[in-house]
Amino acid sequence: MGTRVTVLGGGICGLAAAHRLARSGAEVTLLEGGDQLGGLGTFTPWRDGWVERFYHCVMPTDDDLLALLGEVGLRESVAWRRTSMGMVVGGRHHPFNSALDLLRFTPLRLRDRVRFGAVSLLLRRLGRGRDLDRLRTEDWLRGLYGDRVWDSLLAPMFGSKFGAAFGDVPALYLWQRLGRESNVSVRGYPAGGYRTIIDALRRSIEDAGGVVRTSSPVTRVRGDGSVLVSDEVFEADRVVSTLPLPALRSIADPALAPLLPDVRLAYQGVVNALFFLRRPLSGHYWAPVVRSGTDFDGVIEMSALAGPFHGRHLVYVMKYTDRESALYREDDARVTARWTKQLVGLYPDLTSADVEEVRLFKAPFVEPVYPLGYLEHRPPLEVAGTPLLLATTAHVYPSVTSWNSSVGLANRVVALLDDAVRGPGSHEGGQVEGATDQVLQGGGDPHRG
């Protein structure tokens, strides 16, 4: 009989861990509270196909994710395409891809444009050897770029991502993001969309004898390895929780709760609208929106990467916000109507008749807002004195939340469990070997895949 492992949460981290463990001989049960697997990779039906509720792409540097796709036969299904970036400032549209684009970027004075280009080119090098984990992003970037660039451009962009605490985010976050996006013009998208990845991982788990259950919200986690779904009890030798720490605390047994890491992070959620348009917009995959009279802060033109979907152009607009904010709690229909009007007003050639349908989606736990010096306080993966292991966004820092960093985290957890599952000295094949060191993987806002 193999080691029994219960995995809590059916996002990409839980799926990747369950896939690896099941293939290693463990008796795996994966429990997902929602009716779909995939976490932020869940999907919505449209016509006779499926569309992701939230935007995703694959970056060429996503080694952990690409290796996982190779294991389930999907690596060659990723189509790579050069994409472009725009910038909307004060309602005016600017391409933002080349030195010439930067020289023509009128929201900044000429000397600020030159400084912006020079610093951006050297930024990765300028961070080497510095304790960026203890350096505020605002202090670092304001010093390098100058007050005008920070105040007029960078501060609004960081504020849209992290809320009121944007200036206090460790500079290490940005530095590591640059590591992932070393070739920002090339992105990938899997044939058939992200549902093909989710389905392939489920098949892999079940083909290896594992059990995958959706619509099974966990109501209690105990320190002895037992997990309750309503009145049903799942016994296991080890439990891997991918649930956000606040969610895990809310269902932890009173005896277990004090043993959980005392890390209290603020989390940014997201409000995300998916537009089905009869015509394309600018053709830019990613365009931040700054001081332009919109509630949303960015536009992702997914069709610029993946092509039209059943003849329609898919566009995502988003606002990162706390789950307790007025926007997050506002009625979906009101947000949809207002954002439709704002998007039409933002693109002169777009009319209301071009908007066929809009769907609104929300997620409460997208990105933790890490404090300065978080590397020293990042919780361990194992909860001492219990069979519980943690694999959450609180553990991926300095990476940002992405499918790649989540798969890398799953690799680290599997490496810890590997001896218990297969016995000492059983790390042949290279799937997990070295994965525990792959912490410093980058990530970024429009590239969560």
DRENDO-1510 file (C-alpha; in Angstrom, 1 decimal, always signed):
<recs>
REC; n; res; u; v; w
REC; 1; MET; +0.0; +0.0; +0.0 .
REC; 2; GLY; +1.4; +3.4; -1.0 .
REC; 3; THR; +1.5; +6.5; +1.2 .
REC; 4; ARG; -1.9; +8.1; +1.5 .
REC; 5; VAL; -1.9; +11.8; +0.6 .
REC; 6; THR; -4.9; +14.2; +0.6 .
REC; 7; VAL; -4.4; +17.3; -1.5 .
REC; 8; LEU; -6.6; +20.3; -0.7 .
REC; 9; GLY; -7.4; +22.6; -3.6 .
REC; 10; GLY; -7.6; +21.8; -7.3 .
REC; 11; GLY; -5.7; +24.8; -8.7 .
REC; 12; ILE; -2.6; +24.3; -10.8 .
REC; 13; CYS; -0.4; +23.8; -7.6 .
REC; 14; GLY; -2.7; +21.1; -6.3 .
REC; 15; LEU; -3.1; +19.4; -9.6 .
REC; 16; ALA; +0.7; +19.4; -10.3 .
REC; 17; ALA; +1.4; +18.0; -6.8 .
REC; 18; ALA; -1.3; +15.3; -7.1 .
REC; 19; HIS; +0.0; +14.3; -10.6 .
REC; 20; ARG; +3.5; +13.9; -9.4 .
REC; 21; LEU; +2.6; +12.1; -6.2 .
REC; 22; ALA; +0.2; +9.7; -8.0 .
REC; 23; ARG; +2.8; +8.9; -10.6 .
REC; 24; SER; +5.2; +8.2; -7.8 .
REC; 25; GLY; +3.0; +5.6; -6.3 .
REC; 26; ALA; +1.1; +7.5; -3.6 .
REC; 27; GLU; -2.6; +6.9; -3.0 .
REC; 28; VAL; -3.8; +10.4; -3.8 .
REC; 29; THR; -7.2; +12.1; -3.2 .
REC; 30; LEU; -7.6; +15.6; -4.4 .
REC; 31; LEU; -10.5; +17.7; -3.0 .
REC; 32; GLU; -11.7; +20.8; -4.7 .
REC; 33; GLY; -14.5; +22.9; -3.2 .
REC; 34; GLY; -15.7; +24.4; -6.5 .
REC; 35; ASP; -17.4; +22.7; -9.4 .
REC; 36; GLN; -14.3; +23.1; -11.6 .
REC; 37; LEU; -10.6; +22.4; -11.3 .
REC; 38; GLY; -8.0; +25.0; -12.2 .
REC; 39; GLY; -8.2; +27.8; -9.6 .
REC; 40; LEU; -7.6; +31.0; -11.5 .
REC; 41; GLY; -7.5; +28.8; -14.6 .
REC; 42; THR; -11.2; +27.9; -14.4 .
REC; 43; PHE; -13.3; +28.5; -17.5 .
REC; 44; THR; -16.7; +29.5; -18.8 .
REC; 45; PRO; -18.7; +28.0; -21.7 .
REC; 46; TRP; -19.3; +30.1; -24.7 .
REC; 47; ARG; -21.0; +28.8; -27.9 .
REC; 48; ASP; -19.6; +25.3; -28.3 .
REC; 49; GLY; -16.2; +26.0; -26.6 .
REC; 50; TRP; -14.7; +27.1; -23.3 .
REC; 51; VAL; -12.9; +30.4; -22.4 .
REC; 52; GLU; -10.7; +31.1; -19.4 .
REC; 53; ARG; -12.4; +33.4; -16.8 .
REC; 54; PHE; -9.0; +35.1; -16.2 .
REC; 55; TYR; -6.2; +35.8; -18.7 .
REC; 56; HIS; -3.2; +33.5; -18.9 .
REC; 57; CYS; -0.1; +33.0; -21.1 .
REC; 58; VAL; +3.1; +31.0; -21.0 .
REC; 59; MET; +6.4; +32.7; -21.0 .
REC; 60; PRO; +9.5; +31.2; -22.6 .
REC; 61; THR; +11.3; +31.2; -19.2 .
REC; 62; ASP; +8.5; +29.1; -17.5 .
REC; 63; ASP; +10.7; +26.0; -17.2 .
REC; 64; ASP; +8.7; +24.3; -14.4 .
REC; 65; LEU; +5.4; +24.7; -16.3 .
REC; 66; LEU; +6.8; +23.7; -19.6 .
REC; 67; ALA; +8.4; +20.6; -18.0 .
REC; 68; LEU; +5.0; +19.7; -16.6 .
REC; 69; LEU; +3.3; +20.1; -19.9 .
REC; 70; GLY; +5.9; +17.8; -21.4 .
REC; 71; GLU; +5.0; +15.1; -18.9 .
REC; 72; VAL; +1.3; +15.2; -20.0 .
REC; 73; GLY; +2.1; +15.5; -23.7 .
REC; 74; LEU; +1.2; +19.1; -24.2 .
REC; 75; ARG; +4.5; +21.0; -24.5 .
REC; 76; GLU; +4.4; +20.9; -28.3 .
REC; 77; SER; +0.8; +22.2; -28.2 .
REC; 78; VAL; +2.0; +25.6; -27.0 .
REC; 79; ALA; +2.0; +28.1; -30.0 .
REC; 80; TRP; +4.4; +31.0; -29.6 .
REC; 81; ARG; +3.7; +34.4; -30.9 .
REC; 82; ARG; +5.4; +37.8; -30.8 .
REC; 83; THR; +3.1; +40.3; -29.1 .
REC; 84; SER; +3.2; +44.0; -28.4 .
REC; 85; MET; +2.5; +46.4; -25.6 .
REC; 86; GLY; +0.6; +49.6; -25.5 .
REC; 87; MET; +0.2; +52.3; -22.9 .
REC; 88; VAL; -3.0; +54.4; -22.3 .
REC; 89; VAL; -2.2; +57.6; -20.4 .
REC; 90; GLY; -4.7; +60.4; -20.0 .
REC; 91; GLY; -7.0; +58.7; -22.5 .
REC; 92; ARG; -4.3; +58.8; -25.2 .
REC; 93; HIS; -2.9; +55.6; -26.8 .
REC; 94; HIS; +0.8; +55.0; -27.2 .
REC; 95; PRO; +2.8; +52.0; -28.5 .
REC; 96; PHE; +5.4; +51.0; -26.0 .
REC; 97; ASN; +7.8; +48.4; -27.5 .
REC; 98; SER; +10.9; +50.1; -28.9 .
REC; 99; ALA; +13.4; +52.9; -28.3 .
REC; 100; LEU; +11.6; +54.9; -30.9 .
REC; 101; ASP; +8.3; +54.4; -29.2 .
REC; 102; LEU; +9.8; +55.6; -25.9 .
REC; 103; LEU; +11.3; +58.7; -27.6 .
REC; 104; ARG; +7.8; +59.5; -28.9 .
REC; 105; PHE; +6.1; +58.9; -25.5 .
REC; 106; THR; +4.9; +62.4; -24.8 .
REC; 107; PRO; +3.5; +61.8; -21.2 .
REC; 108; LEU; +7.2; +62.1; -20.2 .
REC; 109; ARG; +9.6; +64.9; -20.9 .
REC; 110; LEU; +12.4; +64.0; -23.3 .
REC; 111; ARG; +15.1; +63.9; -20.7 .
REC; 112; ASP; +12.8; +61.6; -18.6 .
REC; 113; ARG; +12.2; +59.3; -21.6 .
REC; 114; VAL; +16.0; +59.0; -22.1 .
REC; 115; ARG; +16.5; +58.3; -18.4 .
REC; 116; PHE; +13.6; +55.8; -18.4 .
REC; 117; GLY; +15.1; +53.8; -21.2 .
REC; 118; ALA; +18.6; +53.8; -19.8 .
REC; 119; VAL; +17.6; +52.7; -16.3 .
REC; 120; SER; +15.1; +50.1; -17.6 .
REC; 121; LEU; +17.9; +48.6; -19.7 .
REC; 122; LEU; +20.2; +48.3; -16.7 .
REC; 123; LEU; +17.6; +47.7; -14.0 .
REC; 124; ARG; +18.2; +43.9; -13.6 .
REC; 125; ARG; +22.0; +44.6; -13.3 .
REC; 126; LEU; +21.5; +47.5; -10.9 .
REC; 127; GLY; +19.7; +45.1; -8.4 .
REC; 128; ARG; +22.5; +42.6; -8.1 .
REC; 129; GLY; +24.2; +42.4; -4.8 .
REC; 130; ARG; +21.6; +44.6; -3.1 .
REC; 131; ASP; +19.2; +43.6; -0.3 .
REC; 132; LEU; +16.1; +44.2; -2.4 .
REC; 133; ASP; +14.0; +42.3; +0.0 .
REC; 134; ARG; +14.4; +45.1; +2.6 .
REC; 135; LEU; +14.3; +48.0; +0.1 .
REC; 136; ARG; +11.0; +49.7; -0.7 .
REC; 137; THR; +10.0; +49.6; -4.3 .
REC; 138; GLU; +9.3; +53.3; -4.2 .
REC; 139; ASP; +12.6; +54.2; -2.7 .
REC; 140; TRP; +14.5; +52.1; -5.2 .
REC; 141; LEU; +12.6; +53.2; -8.4 .
REC; 142; ARG; +12.2; +56.9; -7.4 .
REC; 143; GLY; +15.9; +57.1; -6.8 .
REC; 144; LEU; +16.7; +55.5; -10.2 .
REC; 145; TYR; +14.0; +57.0; -12.4 .
REC; 146; GLY; +13.4; +60.3; -10.7 .
REC; 147; ASP; +10.4; +61.9; -9.1 .
REC; 148; ARG; +8.5; +62.7; -12.3 .
REC; 149; VAL; +8.6; +59.2; -13.7 .
REC; 150; TRP; +7.7; +57.6; -10.4 .
REC; 151; ASP; +4.8; +60.0; -9.7 .
REC; 152; SER; +3.3; +60.2; -13.1 .
REC; 153; LEU; +3.8; +56.7; -14.4 .
REC; 154; LEU; +5.2; +54.1; -12.1 .
REC; 155; ALA; +3.2; +55.0; -8.9 .
REC; 156; PRO; -0.2; +54.7; -10.6 .
REC; 157; MET; +0.8; +51.3; -12.1 .
REC; 158; PHE; +2.1; +49.9; -8.9 .
REC; 159; GLY; -0.9; +51.3; -7.0 .
REC; 160; SER; -3.3; +49.6; -9.4 .
REC; 161; LYS; -1.6; +46.3; -8.6 .
REC; 162; PHE; -1.0; +46.5; -4.8 .
REC; 163; GLY; -3.4; +49.1; -3.5 .
REC; 164; ALA; -2.5; +51.7; -0.9 .
REC; 165; ALA; +0.7; +49.7; +0.2 .
REC; 166; PHE; +2.2; +49.8; -3.3 .
REC; 167; GLY; +5.2; +51.8; -2.3 .
REC; 168; ASP; +6.1; +49.5; +0.5 .
REC; 169; VAL; +6.3; +46.3; -1.6 .
REC; 170; PRO; +9.9; +44.9; -1.6 .
REC; 171; ALA; +11.9; +45.9; -4.6 .
REC; 172; LEU; +12.8; +42.2; -4.9 .
REC; 173; TYR; +9.3; +41.6; -6.4 .
REC; 174; LEU; +10.0; +43.7; -9.4 .
REC; 175; TRP; +13.6; +42.5; -9.8 .
REC; 176; GLN; +12.4; +38.9; -10.0 .
REC; 177; ARG; +9.7; +39.7; -12.4 .
REC; 178; LEU; +12.3; +41.1; -14.8 .
REC; 179; GLY; +14.0; +37.6; -14.6 .
REC; 180; ARG; +10.9; +35.9; -15.9 .
REC; 181; GLU; +10.1; +38.5; -18.6 .
REC; 182; SER; +13.6; +38.6; -20.1 .
REC; 183; ASN; +12.0; +38.1; -23.5 .
REC; 184; VAL; +8.7; +40.0; -23.1 .
REC; 185; SER; +7.7; +40.1; -26.8 .
REC; 186; VAL; +7.2; +36.3; -27.1 .
REC; 187; ARG; +4.4; +34.5; -25.3 .
REC; 188; GLY; +2.7; +31.2; -25.7 .
REC; 189; TYR; -0.8; +29.8; -25.5 .
REC; 190; PRO; -1.8; +26.1; -25.5 .
REC; 191; ALA; -4.0; +24.8; -28.3 .
REC; 192; GLY; -7.5; +24.3; -27.0 .
REC; 193; GLY; -6.8; +26.7; -24.1 .
REC; 194; TYR; -5.9; +26.1; -20.5 .
REC; 195; ARG; -8.8; +23.6; -20.0 .
REC; 196; THR; -6.7; +21.1; -22.0 .
REC; 197; ILE; -4.0; +21.3; -19.3 .
REC; 198; ILE; -6.4; +20.9; -16.5 .
REC; 199; ASP; -8.1; +17.9; -18.2 .
REC; 200; ALA; -4.7; +16.3; -19.0 .
REC; 201; LEU; -3.6; +16.6; -15.3 .
REC; 202; ARG; -6.9; +15.1; -14.1 .
REC; 203; ARG; -6.5; +12.2; -16.5 .
REC; 204; SER; -2.9; +11.6; -15.4 .
REC; 205; ILE; -4.0; +11.5; -11.7 .
REC; 206; GLU; -6.9; +9.2; -12.3 .
REC; 207; ASP; -5.0; +6.9; -14.6 .
REC; 208; ALA; -2.4; +6.4; -11.8 .
REC; 209; GLY; -5.2; +5.4; -9.4 .
REC; 210; GLY; -5.8; +8.8; -7.8 .
REC; 211; VAL; -9.2; +10.2; -6.9 .
REC; 212; VAL; -10.2; +13.7; -8.0 .
REC; 213; ARG; -13.3; +15.2; -6.4 .
REC; 214; THR; -14.9; +18.6; -7.2 .
REC; 215; SER; -17.8; +20.2; -5.3 .
REC; 216; SER; -16.2; +18.9; -2.2 .
REC; 217; PRO; -15.5; +21.9; +0.1 .
REC; 218; VAL; -13.4; +21.0; +3.1 .
REC; 219; THR; -15.1; +21.8; +6.4 .
REC; 220; ARG; -12.4; +20.8; +8.9 .
REC; 221; VAL; -8.7; +19.9; +8.8 .
REC; 222; ARG; -7.3; +18.1; +11.8 .
REC; 223; GLY; -3.7; +17.8; +13.0 .
REC; 224; ASP; -3.8; +14.0; +12.7 .
REC; 225; GLY; -4.1; +14.0; +8.9 .
REC; 226; SER; -7.9; +13.6; +8.8 .
REC; 227; VAL; -10.0; +15.9; +6.6 .
REC; 228; LEU; -13.7; +16.4; +6.7 .
REC; 229; VAL; -16.0; +17.2; +3.8 .
REC; 230; SER; -19.3; +17.7; +5.6 .
REC; 231; ASP; -19.7; +14.4; +7.5 .
REC; 232; GLU; -17.3; +12.5; +5.3 .
REC; 233; VAL; -13.9; +11.8; +6.7 .
REC; 234; PHE; -10.7; +11.3; +4.6 .
REC; 235; GLU; -7.8; +9.7; +6.5 .
REC; 236; ALA; -4.3; +10.2; +5.2 .
REC; 237; ASP; -0.6; +9.9; +6.1 .
REC; 238; ARG; +0.1; +13.3; +4.7 .
REC; 239; VAL; -2.0; +16.3; +3.8 .
REC; 240; VAL; -0.9; +19.0; +1.2 .
REC; 241; SER; -2.9; +22.2; +1.5 .
REC; 242; THR; -2.8; +24.7; -1.3 .
REC; 243; LEU; -5.6; +26.8; +0.2 .
REC; 244; PRO; -4.8; +30.5; +1.0 .
REC; 245; LEU; -3.7; +30.7; +4.6 .
REC; 246; PRO; -6.8; +32.7; +5.7 .
REC; 247; ALA; -9.0; +30.0; +4.3 .
REC; 248; LEU; -7.1; +27.2; +5.9 .
REC; 249; ARG; -7.2; +29.0; +9.3 .
REC; 250; SER; -11.0; +29.2; +9.0 .
REC; 251; ILE; -11.4; +25.4; +8.8 .
REC; 252; ALA; -8.4; +24.3; +11.0 .
REC; 253; ASP; -9.3; +22.2; +14.0 .
REC; 254; PRO; -8.8; +24.2; +17.3 .
REC; 255; ALA; -5.8; +22.0; +18.1 .
REC; 256; LEU; -4.2; +22.6; +14.7 .
REC; 257; ALA; -4.8; +26.3; +14.3 .
REC; 258; PRO; -2.1; +27.4; +16.8 .
REC; 259; LEU; +0.4; +25.3; +14.9 .
REC; 260; LEU; -0.1; +27.1; +11.6 .
REC; 261; PRO; +2.4; +29.8; +10.7 .
REC; 262; ASP; +1.5; +33.1; +12.2 .
REC; 263; VAL; +1.9; +35.0; +8.9 .
REC; 264; ARG; -0.8; +37.6; +8.4 .
REC; 265; LEU; -0.6; +38.9; +4.8 .
REC; 266; ALA; -3.0; +41.2; +3.1 .
REC; 267; TYR; -4.3; +39.8; -0.2 .
REC; 268; GLN; -5.3; +41.5; -3.4 .
REC; 269; GLY; -8.3; +40.1; -5.2 .
REC; 270; VAL; -9.3; +41.0; -8.7 .
REC; 271; VAL; -12.4; +42.0; -10.6 .
REC; 272; ASN; -12.1; +40.9; -14.1 .
REC; 273; ALA; -14.4; +41.5; -17.1 .
REC; 274; LEU; -14.3; +39.4; -20.2 .
REC; 275; PHE; -15.5; +41.1; -23.4 .
REC; 276; PHE; -16.6; +39.3; -26.6 .
REC; 277; LEU; -16.1; +41.9; -29.3 .
REC; 278; ARG; -17.0; +41.8; -33.0 .
REC; 279; ARG; -13.8; +43.7; -33.9 .
REC; 280; PRO; -10.2; +43.9; -32.5 .
REC; 281; LEU; -9.0; +46.8; -30.5 .
REC; 282; SER; -5.4; +48.1; -30.9 .
REC; 283; GLY; -3.7; +44.7; -31.5 .
REC; 284; HIS; -1.6; +45.2; -28.3 .
REC; 285; TYR; -1.7; +42.2; -26.1 .
REC; 286; TRP; -1.2; +44.2; -22.9 .
REC; 287; ALA; -1.9; +47.9; -22.2 .
REC; 288; PRO; -1.8; +49.5; -18.8 .
REC; 289; VAL; -4.4; +52.3; -18.4 .
REC; 290; VAL; -3.2; +55.3; -16.3 .
REC; 291; ARG; -5.3; +58.3; -15.4 .
REC; 292; SER; -7.8; +57.7; -18.1 .
REC; 293; GLY; -11.1; +57.9; -16.2 .
REC; 294; THR; -11.7; +54.2; -16.0 .
REC; 295; ASP; -12.2; +52.0; -13.0 .
REC; 296; PHE; -10.1; +49.3; -14.6 .
REC; 297; ASP; -6.3; +49.6; -14.8 .
REC; 298; GLY; -5.4; +47.4; -17.7 .
REC; 299; VAL; -6.6; +45.8; -21.0 .
REC; 300; ILE; -5.5; +42.4; -22.2 .
REC; 301; GLU; -6.4; +41.7; -25.8 .
REC; 302; MET; -6.2; +38.0; -25.7 .
REC; 303; SER; -6.9; +37.5; -29.4 .
REC; 304; ALA; -3.6; +39.2; -30.2 .
REC; 305; LEU; -2.0; +36.1; -28.7 .
REC; 306; ALA; -4.5; +33.3; -29.2 .
REC; 307; GLY; -6.4; +34.5; -32.2 .
REC; 308; PRO; -10.1; +35.1; -32.5 .
REC; 309; PHE; -12.5; +32.7; -30.7 .
REC; 310; HIS; -15.4; +31.6; -32.9 .
REC; 311; GLY; -15.1; +34.8; -34.8 .
REC; 312; ARG; -15.0; +37.0; -31.7 .
REC; 313; HIS; -12.1; +39.0; -30.2 .
REC; 314; LEU; -11.6; +38.3; -26.5 .
REC; 315; VAL; -10.6; +41.3; -24.3 .
REC; 316; TYR; -10.0; +41.2; -20.5 .
REC; 317; VAL; -10.1; +44.3; -18.4 .
REC; 318; MET; -9.2; +44.2; -14.7 .
REC; 319; LYS; -8.9; +45.9; -11.4 .
REC; 320; TYR; -6.9; +44.5; -8.5 .
REC; 321; THR; -8.7; +45.3; -5.3 .
REC; 322; ASP; -9.2; +44.0; -1.7 .
REC; 323; ARG; -12.1; +41.5; -1.4 .
REC; 324; GLU; -13.7; +43.8; +1.1 .
REC; 325; SER; -13.7; +46.9; -1.2 .
REC; 326; ALA; -16.8; +48.6; -2.5 .
REC; 327; LEU; -15.9; +47.6; -6.1 .
REC; 328; TYR; -15.5; +43.9; -5.2 .
REC; 329; ARG; -18.8; +43.8; -3.4 .
REC; 330; GLU; -20.7; +45.8; -6.0 .
REC; 331; ASP; -23.4; +44.2; -8.1 .
REC; 332; ASP; -22.0; +42.5; -11.2 .
REC; 333; ALA; -24.5; +44.0; -13.6 .
REC; 334; ARG; -23.6; +47.5; -12.5 .
REC; 335; VAL; -19.9; +47.0; -12.8 .
REC; 336; THR; -20.4; +45.4; -16.3 .
REC; 337; ALA; -22.5; +48.3; -17.5 .
REC; 338; ARG; -20.1; +50.9; -16.3 .
REC; 339; TRP; -17.0; +49.2; -17.6 .
REC; 340; THR; -18.6; +48.6; -21.0 .
REC; 341; LYS; -19.2; +52.3; -21.3 .
REC; 342; GLN; -15.7; +53.1; -20.2 .
REC; 343; LEU; -14.1; +50.7; -22.6 .
REC; 344; VAL; -16.1; +52.0; -25.5 .
REC; 345; GLY; -15.1; +55.6; -24.5 .
REC; 346; LEU; -11.4; +54.5; -24.3 .
REC; 347; TYR; -11.2; +53.2; -27.9 .
REC; 348; PRO; -12.5; +55.8; -30.5 .
REC; 349; ASP; -13.3; +53.1; -33.1 .
REC; 350; LEU; -15.2; +50.9; -30.7 .
REC; 351; THR; -19.0; +51.2; -30.4 .
REC; 352; SER; -21.5; +49.6; -28.2 .
REC; 353; ALA; -22.7; +47.5; -31.1 .
REC; 354; ASP; -19.3; +45.9; -31.3 .
REC; 355; VAL; -19.8; +44.5; -27.8 .
REC; 356; GLU; -21.6; +41.2; -28.2 .
REC; 357; GLU; -21.4; +40.0; -24.6 .
REC; 358; VAL; -19.6; +40.7; -21.3 .
REC; 359; ARG; -19.0; +38.4; -18.3 .
REC; 360; LEU; -17.7; +39.4; -15.0 .
REC; 361; PHE; -15.6; +37.3; -12.7 .
REC; 362; LYS; -14.0; +37.9; -9.3 .
REC; 363; ALA; -11.3; +36.1; -7.3 .
REC; 364; PRO; -10.6; +37.0; -3.6 .
REC; 365; PHE; -7.0; +35.7; -3.2 .
REC; 366; VAL; -4.8; +36.5; -6.2 .
REC; 367; GLU; -1.6; +38.1; -4.9 .
REC; 368; PRO; -0.3; +38.5; -1.3 .
REC; 369; VAL; +1.0; +42.0; -0.5 .
REC; 370; TYR; +4.4; +41.0; +1.0 .
REC; 371; PRO; +6.0; +43.2; +3.7 .
REC; 372; LEU; +9.6; +44.3; +3.7 .
REC; 373; GLY; +12.0; +41.6; +4.9 .
REC; 374; TYR; +9.5; +38.8; +4.1 .
REC; 375; LEU; +12.2; +36.3; +3.0 .
REC; 376; GLU; +13.2; +36.0; +6.7 .
REC; 377; HIS; +9.5; +35.4; +7.7 .
REC; 378; ARG; +8.4; +33.2; +4.8 .
REC; 379; PRO; +6.8; +30.2; +6.5 .
REC; 380; PRO; +8.2; +26.7; +6.1 .
REC; 381; LEU; +6.4; +24.1; +3.9 .
REC; 382; GLU; +6.0; +21.7; +6.8 .
REC; 383; VAL; +3.8; +22.3; +9.9 .
REC; 384; ALA; +5.9; +20.9; +12.7 .
REC; 385; GLY; +4.3; +18.1; +14.7 .
REC; 386; THR; +1.7; +17.4; +12.1 .
REC; 387; PRO; +1.4; +15.6; +8.7 .
REC; 388; LEU; +0.4; +18.8; +7.1 .
REC; 389; LEU; +2.4; +20.5; +4.3 .
REC; 390; LEU; +1.6; +24.0; +2.9 .
REC; 391; ALA; +1.9; +25.1; -0.7 .
REC; 392; THR; +0.4; +28.5; -0.9 .
REC; 393; THR; +1.0; +31.9; -2.5 .
REC; 394; ALA; +2.6; +32.9; +0.9 .
REC; 395; HIS; +5.4; +30.4; +0.0 .
REC; 396; VAL; +6.2; +31.4; -3.6 .
REC; 397; TYR; +7.8; +34.8; -2.8 .
REC; 398; PRO; +9.9; +36.4; -4.3 .
REC; 399; SER; +8.0; +35.0; -7.3 .
REC; 400; VAL; +4.5; +36.4; -8.1 .
REC; 401; THR; +1.5; +34.2; -8.5 .
REC; 402; SER; +1.7; +32.4; -11.8 .
REC; 403; TRP; +1.2; +28.9; -13.0 .
REC; 404; ASN; +5.0; +28.5; -13.4 .
REC; 405; SER; +5.7; +29.5; -9.8 .
REC; 406; SER; +2.9; +27.3; -8.5 .
REC; 407; VAL; +4.3; +24.3; -10.4 .
REC; 408; GLY; +7.7; +25.1; -8.9 .
REC; 409; LEU; +6.2; +25.2; -5.5 .
REC; 410; ALA; +4.5; +21.8; -6.1 .
REC; 411; ASN; +7.9; +20.4; -7.1 .
REC; 412; ARG; +9.3; +21.5; -3.7 .
REC; 413; VAL; +6.5; +19.9; -1.8 .
REC; 414; VAL; +6.8; +16.6; -3.7 .
REC; 415; ALA; +10.5; +16.6; -3.1 .
REC; 416; LEU; +9.8; +16.7; +0.7 .
REC; 417; LEU; +7.4; +13.9; +0.4 .
REC; 418; ASP; +9.4; +11.8; -2.1 .
REC; 419; ASP; +11.3; +9.7; +0.5 .
REC; 420; ALA; +8.1; +8.9; +2.3 .
REC; 421; VAL; +6.3; +7.9; -0.9 .
REC; 422; ARG; +9.0; +6.0; -2.7 .
REC; 423; GLY; +11.8; +5.5; -0.1 .
REC; 424; PRO; +15.2; +7.0; +0.3 .
REC; 425; GLY; +17.4; +7.2; -2.9 .
REC; 426; SER; +14.5; +7.2; -5.3 .
REC; 427; HIS; +15.0; +10.5; -7.1 .
REC; 428; GLU; +15.9; +9.1; -10.5 .
REC; 429; GLY; +14.6; +10.7; -13.6 .
REC; 430; GLY; +15.1; +14.4; -12.8 .
REC; 431; GLN; +11.5; +15.3; -12.5 .
REC; 432; VAL; +11.8; +16.5; -8.9 .
REC; 433; GLU; +15.6; +16.6; -8.6 .
REC; 434; GLY; +16.7; +20.2; -8.0 .
REC; 435; ALA; +13.2; +21.5; -7.9 .
REC; 436; THR; +13.6; +22.6; -4.3 .
REC; 437; ASP; +16.1; +25.2; -5.3 .
REC; 438; GLN; +13.9; +26.7; -8.0 .
REC; 439; VAL; +12.4; +29.5; -5.9 .
REC; 440; LEU; +13.6; +32.5; -7.8 .
REC; 441; GLN; +11.2; +32.3; -10.7 .
REC; 442; GLY; +9.7; +35.5; -11.9 .
REC; 443; GLY; +6.1; +36.5; -12.7 .
REC; 444; GLY; +4.0; +39.4; -13.5 .
REC; 445; ASP; +0.6; +40.9; -13.8 .
REC; 446; PRO; -0.4; +40.2; -17.4 .
REC; 447; HIS; +1.4; +36.9; -17.4 .
REC; 448; ARG; -0.1; +34.9; -14.7 .
REC; 449; GLY; +0.0; +31.7; -16.8 .
</recs>
